[in-house]
Amino acid sequence: MGVIFSSTTHTGTSNLPYDHPEISHRCLPRSGKSDDDIVHLEPNARTITVCTPGGFKLACVWVEFETGEQTSNEHSQKVLVHFHGNGELAWQTAAMWAEDFHQTLGVQACFFAEYRGYGSSTGMACLC
């Protein structure tokens, strides 16, 4: 026996029963515009706006470290891409973890991706 789901698409992204703004808001409480604007970024960090094919603008963070070595060094060519968890913002995880990633993993740069509807990114967070 199959189950048929029917719903009205509220965000325009899917026809799934959980794709509803109120459900997304309850499950993704840190999304949306908030007072969590960037408070502190290290001098070696900057925000980068990534434009998606769907027209969203994602406020990501790029952190680059000076290694003092030639770029032919294996470690100086590594870039870590980090996707934060729910309840966090890209700039917060960058401030907390970038230096640790550099020291322990030997990466030259970290890219902290942001999700739509989080921080100053456009769009609305959803579960789909």
PyMOL commands that set and color helices and strands:
alter all, ss='L'
color gray80, all
select helices_A, chain A and resi 21-27+75-77+90-105
alter helices_A, ss='H'
color red, helices_A
select strands_A, chain A and resi 45-51+57-64+79-83+109-113
alter strands_A, ss='S'
color yellow, strands_A
deselect
rebuild
show_as cartoon
